[in-house]
C-alpha cells in the first residue's frame, strides 16, 4: 500500500471514528469471541448493535 493511500485512510478514520480501549475479563472476551464466531458478527458490529439497542438516550424532541 502506498504512503499516500495509508495517509488518506488514516485521515478518514480520524475524522469519522473514535478509538475505544476496553479492558474485559478473559472469560468475557472468550464468550464474545465465541458469539461472534457463531453468528458471523464482528466485535465492532456487536458493540455497535448493543449501543444502538441498549444505550439510547431520549432527547427533548422525542419527548414532545
PyMOL commands that set and color helices and strands:
alter all, ss='L'
color gray80, all
select helices_A, chain A and resi 3-16+26-39+43-54+60-63
alter helices_A, ss='H'
color red, helices_A
deselect
rebuild
show_as cartoon
